[in-house]
Each structure stands twice: as structure tokens, then as C-alpha cells.
Amino acid sequence: MSLHVLHYKHQGRAQWGVVRNGLITPIPGEFETTADFVRANRIGTLSELTGPMIQESEVEWLSPVTRNQQFVCQGANYRQHMIESGMNPNAKKFNMIFTKAASCIVPADSHVVRPRDVHFLDYEIELGLVLKRDITSRQSIDDANLHEYVAGVVIVNDYSARDVQIPQMQFYKGKSYRTFGPVGPYLCLIEPHDIPKLRGLDLTLTVNGAVRQKDSTANLVYGPAETLEELSGVHDLYTGDLLATGTPAGCALSIPSPVKQKIAALLPEAVKWKVFMEVQAGRQQYLQAGDLVESRIASPDGLIDLGVQRNRVVGEAG
């Protein structure tokens, strides 16, 4: 059975604890990083943990993924999101991979700061995988051995500055502003029999209470096992690193159809991007200061429930 762990601060001290029904049982030991925690703890031992408990309402949330870890992402990994992004799902035969700066990682209840020069701030709810072991050579990974590589799962919101990401072709920059990567609140540790549930989790994102994104991980194009196998042949990954598996349809971003993109390609560069900016300016879905974004991921039976992220959008100070 899955187990929910919280990284938190209490009485000035960062700690880790097992969460049950709003109560935290502190986990003995000092674990400065996610890697330290994952290496030192196993779900079987933690599930039997007892001792004095703390009300969750009395602590400050911290991110269960610390900033020393790599933040790797998949793009356009749900069929309907591919379509709304102007891609042909039947023609795209590759896994789109990019990274975010680890410095954008913040706790799940953090404010998201919209920089002064960003006008088109978008949201992207995603299921995040937290690695259980180092991967430093090509591996054969499938659902049968995926539990050897994945310690647990978290909620990730891949906030994106579309007016930087798209016209400048800057995925890294457009997605890496400080606060653009809330993670948590919980790290849900999983066991081998939980692996099938990872392809049946419900994702829901609301803005000011209105549903913007709603889908199931059953609709992932490239699943966790095949993605980790592919990445193992490219570069090193380490215990505690984070892989965000892509976002469903419903983002604020509006991308022209493939036919319109071909027409736009014939336009002078300045004209093409002027049209793009004008189209985005008409989209009321982009986030504004004061908006409240809430993200939830859970299995239909409730046995895996990653909690709720709540992010208030604020303007950049100064």
C-alpha cells in the first residue's frame, strides 16, 4: 500500500514525516536532500512507524524534492494536449524531453510570481516521478521492474511563460523562472503492486474554482517505464531526481493548426510573432495576479491521493 510522506519545517527544523489523516509521525534522522531520504528509508519500515504525532496544520510545507536534484520534463505527452499544441498525434513518433532549473522548485502552497516582463503565464498540472536509484548506464525498464527505479510520485505544476518559451524558442528559460515549479505537498511512496495504478490516476486543475484541466494518466502517450529506459541511454539520472510526465489538454496557450502553421512559416519572422502575440493577448485563460490555481492527483479508489497544491499568483515586487 502507498504511503504519504511530508517534508516540512516545525519549530525551525526541517524534517520528514509519515502523514495519516492530517497527523504527522516524524521520521527519525536528518535527511538534507531527497536523495538522502530515499536512500535511507523504505516504505515497509515507515509503514510501521509509531510515536508522538504533530498536527499537519501546525507545520510549514517544504518541497519533497530538494533543489539539488535534477528536474527533467516530458512535453506534449497527452494526445489531446498534442492536438491543442498544433501537433499531429499520428505523426509525432518521439518523446519530447526538456529540463527546468531546479531553482524554480518551491513548496506546494507557494505563491507563483509572475515576472514583470511576462504577460502570458500558463499552468500545467503533471504527475512527477521521484527516482529510487541512480541510473548511469542504459537500462531495460518495463512495468515489471519499474518499482526498482521509482520511489514515489508527486504533483508538479510546470508554470510557463509562453511569451518567452514560444517566440524565443526558450523552453528552459520560459519554464524556469523562480517559483515556476511547485512540488508536493506529499511524496507518495509506492510498492510494486502500486505500479499499475500509475496509469490510472486522475488529474484535475482549477483556476478560481473553474476546471481547466482534467484527464487520466491512462492517456499518457509515453509511459514512465519506456521514458526512463529512453533517458537511461542519454544521460545520468540520480536518486531523488524528478521526472514530470507531461500535462493534459486545457492550457491557456493557443497554437494554430498545422495548416495555419505552414502558412505562418511563409511570413516574415517579425510578422509571424506579432500575429502570435496578438492571438495570445485575446486568451482570457492566462493567469493574472490574484488567481488561485489548485491541482489534484488521485486514483479513483482514493488509495493514492497526492493532496492538493494551492498557488496564488502574485506580481513581481519592485
C-alpha positions in Angstrom: 0.0 0.0 0.0 1.2 3.5 -0.8 2.5 5.7 2.0 2.4 9.5 2.2 5.4 11.4 3.3 5.7 15.1 4.0 8.8 17.2 4.0 8.1 20.1 6.5 9.5 22.6 8.9 8.5 22.5 12.5 9.9 24.7 15.3 12.6 25.9 12.9 13.8 22.5 11.9 13.3 20.7 8.6 12.0 17.2 9.0 10.3 14.3 7.2 7.2 12.6 8.5 4.6 10.0 7.6 1.1 11.6 7.2 -2.1 9.8 8.2 -5.4 11.6 8.5 -3.9 15.1 9.0 -1.4 13.9 11.6 2.4 13.6 11.1 4.6 11.0 12.7 8.1 12.4 12.5 10.7 10.1 10.8 13.9 9.7 12.9 17.1 11.0 11.3 18.4 14.0 9.4 17.9 13.9 5.6 19.1 17.1 4.0 18.1 16.1 0.4 15.5 13.9 -1.3 18.3 11.5 -2.2 19.4 11.2 1.4 15.8 10.5 2.4 15.1 7.9 -0.3 18.3 6.1 0.2 17.8 5.8 4.0 14.1 4.8 4.1 11.9 2.1 2.7 8.1 2.0 2.7 7.9 -1.2 4.7 9.7 0.2 7.7 8.0 3.6 7.5 4.5 2.0 7.4 5.1 0.6 10.9 6.4 3.8 12.3 4.8 5.0 15.6 5.4 7.7 18.1 4.3 11.2 19.1 2.3 13.0 16.3 2.0 16.6 15.1 -1.0 18.2 13.5 -0.2 18.9 9.8 -1.8 22.3 10.3 1.0 23.3 12.7 3.9 22.8 10.2 5.3 24.7 7.2 5.3 22.7 4.0 8.6 22.1 2.2 9.1 20.6 -1.2 9.6 16.8 -1.1 12.1 17.3 -4.0 15.0 19.4 -2.9 16.8 21.8 -5.2 20.0 19.7 -5.6 18.0 17.2 -7.7 17.6 17.3 -11.5 14.2 18.4 -12.9 13.5 16.6 -16.1 10.2 17.0 -18.1 8.2 15.5 -20.9 6.4 17.7 -23.3 3.2 17.1 -25.3 2.6 13.7 -23.7 -1.2 13.5 -23.7 -2.9 13.1 -27.1 -5.4 15.9 -26.7 -2.6 18.3 -25.5 -0.6 17.4 -28.6 -3.6 18.4 -30.7 -4.2 21.7 -28.9 -0.5 22.4 -29.3 -0.8 22.1 -33.1 0.8 18.7 -33.4 -0.5 15.6 -35.3 -0.5 12.8 -32.7 -0.3 10.2 -35.5 2.8 11.8 -36.9 4.7 12.6 -33.7 6.8 9.5 -33.0 9.3 10.9 -30.5 9.3 11.6 -26.8 9.9 15.4 -26.2 12.3 15.9 -23.3 13.5 19.2 -21.7 14.6 20.4 -18.3 13.6 23.1 -15.8 16.0 24.8 -13.4 15.9 23.2 -10.0 15.9 26.7 -8.5 12.3 27.1 -9.6 11.2 24.3 -7.2 9.1 25.6 -4.3 6.6 24.1 -1.8 3.1 23.2 -2.9 1.4 26.1 -1.2 3.8 28.8 -2.5 2.8 31.9 -4.3 3.7 31.9 -8.0 5.4 35.1 -9.0 4.6 36.4 -12.5 7.6 38.4 -13.6 7.1 41.9 -14.8 8.1 41.1 -18.4 5.8 38.0 -18.6 2.3 38.6 -20.0 1.2 35.0 -20.8 1.6 32.9 -17.7 0.3 29.4 -18.1 -0.3 26.4 -15.8 0.5 22.7 -16.4 -0.5 20.0 -13.9 1.7 16.9 -14.1 2.4 13.7 -12.4 6.0 13.7 -11.1 8.1 10.5 -10.6 10.9 10.6 -7.9 13.7 8.2 -8.7 14.7 5.4 -6.3 18.2 4.7 -7.6 21.0 6.1 -9.8 20.8 5.4 -13.5 24.2 5.8 -15.1 24.0 3.3 -18.0 21.5 2.0 -20.5 18.8 0.0 -18.7 15.9 -2.3 -19.7 12.9 -0.9 -17.9 9.3 -2.1 -18.1 6.3 -2.1 -15.8 7.5 -5.3 -14.2 10.7 -3.7 -12.8 9.7 -0.1 -12.7 9.4 -0.2 -8.9 13.1 -0.7 -8.8 13.6 2.7 -10.3 10.7 4.8 -9.0 10.4 5.5 -5.2 7.2 7.6 -5.4 5.1 10.1 -7.1 4.3 13.8 -6.5 2.2 16.6 -8.0 4.1 19.0 -10.2 2.9 22.3 -11.8 5.0 23.3 -14.8 4.2 27.0 -14.9 5.3 28.5 -18.2 5.9 32.0 -19.6 4.6 31.4 -23.1 5.7 34.7 -24.5 9.3 33.6 -23.7 9.0 29.9 -24.4 7.4 30.1 -27.8 8.6 33.2 -29.7 12.1 32.9 -28.3 12.2 29.1 -28.5 13.4 29.1 -24.9 11.8 26.1 -23.1 14.4 26.2 -20.3 14.2 30.0 -19.7 10.4 30.2 -20.2 9.8 27.4 -17.7 12.5 28.1 -15.1 11.6 31.5 -13.5 11.8 31.3 -9.7 8.6 29.8 -8.2 7.6 28.1 -11.6 7.9 24.6 -10.2 5.7 23.8 -7.1 6.1 20.2 -6.0 4.1 18.2 -3.5 2.6 18.5 -0.9 3.2 14.8 -0.5 5.7 12.3 -1.7 3.6 9.2 -2.1 6.0 6.2 -1.7 4.9 3.2 -3.7 5.3 -0.6 -3.7 5.4 -3.0 -6.7 1.7 -3.7 -6.6 1.0 0.1 -6.9 2.7 0.4 -10.3 -0.4 -0.4 -12.3 -2.2 2.5 -10.6 0.2 5.0 -12.1 -1.6 4.5 -15.4 -5.0 5.3 -13.9 -4.6 8.5 -11.8 -7.0 11.4 -12.3 -5.5 14.8 -12.7 -7.6 18.0 -12.1 -6.5 21.6 -12.2 -8.8 24.5 -11.4 -8.3 28.3 -11.6 -10.5 30.2 -9.2 -12.7 27.1 -8.8 -13.3 26.6 -12.6 -11.9 23.3 -14.1 -9.3 24.0 -16.7 -7.6 20.6 -17.0 -9.0 17.2 -16.3 -7.6 13.9 -17.6 -6.2 10.5 -16.6 -2.6 9.2 -16.8 -4.2 6.3 -18.8 -3.9 8.7 -21.7 -0.1 9.2 -21.4 1.5 8.7 -24.8 4.9 7.7 -23.4 4.7 5.9 -20.1 7.1 6.1 -17.2 8.9 2.8 -17.9 9.6 3.5 -21.6 10.6 7.1 -20.9 13.1 6.1 -18.2 14.5 3.4 -20.4 15.0 6.0 -23.2 16.6 8.5 -20.8 18.9 5.9 -19.4 20.6 5.8 -22.8 21.1 9.5 -22.9 22.4 10.9 -19.6 22.9 10.1 -15.9 20.0 10.3 -13.5 20.3 10.1 -9.8 18.3 9.0 -6.7 15.8 11.7 -5.8 15.7 13.3 -9.3 12.3 14.4 -10.6 10.7 13.4 -13.9 7.5 15.4 -14.8 5.5 13.3 -17.2 3.6 15.9 -19.2 0.4 17.9 -18.9 -3.2 17.2 -20.3 -5.2 19.5 -22.6 -6.7 22.7 -21.3 -3.7 25.0 -21.0 -4.2 28.7 -21.8 -1.8 28.6 -24.7 -3.4 28.7 -28.2 -1.4 27.3 -31.0 -2.6 27.4 -34.7 -3.5 24.3 -36.6 -0.8 22.6 -38.6 -2.2 24.2 -41.8 -2.1 27.6 -40.3 1.5 27.0 -39.0 2.6 26.2 -42.6 1.1 29.5 -43.7 2.7 31.4 -40.8 6.1 29.9 -41.8 5.9 31.8 -45.0 5.5 35.1 -43.2 8.5 37.3 -42.2 9.7 36.4 -38.7 8.6 39.7 -37.1 5.1 39.4 -38.7 4.7 35.8 -37.6 5.4 36.5 -34.0 3.4 39.7 -34.0 0.4 37.6 -35.0 1.2 35.0 -32.4 1.3 37.7 -29.6 -2.0 39.2 -30.8 -3.7 35.8 -30.7 -2.5 35.1 -27.1 -3.5 38.5 -25.9 -7.1 37.5 -26.7 -6.9 34.5 -24.4 -8.6 35.2 -21.1 -7.3 31.9 -19.7 -3.8 33.2 -18.9 -3.1 33.7 -15.2 -3.3 37.1 -13.6 -2.3 38.4 -10.2 -4.8 37.2 -7.6 -5.8 34.0 -9.4 -5.8 30.8 -7.3 -4.6 27.6 -9.0 -5.5 24.3 -7.4 -4.1 20.9 -8.6 -5.1 17.5 -7.5 -4.0 14.0 -8.5 -5.5 10.8 -7.1 -6.6 7.3 -8.0 -10.3 6.7 -8.4 -10.3 4.5 -5.4 -8.5 7.1 -3.3 -5.7 4.7 -2.2 -3.2 7.1 -3.9 -4.0 10.7 -3.1 -1.3 13.2 -3.6 -3.1 16.0 -1.9 -3.8 19.5 -3.2 -1.5 22.2 -4.5 -2.7 25.7 -3.9 -0.8 28.5 -5.6 -1.8 32.2 -5.5 -0.5 34.2 -8.5 1.2 37.4 -7.4 3.0 40.2 -9.4 6.8 40.6 -9.1 7.7 43.1 -6.4 9.7 46.2 -7.1 
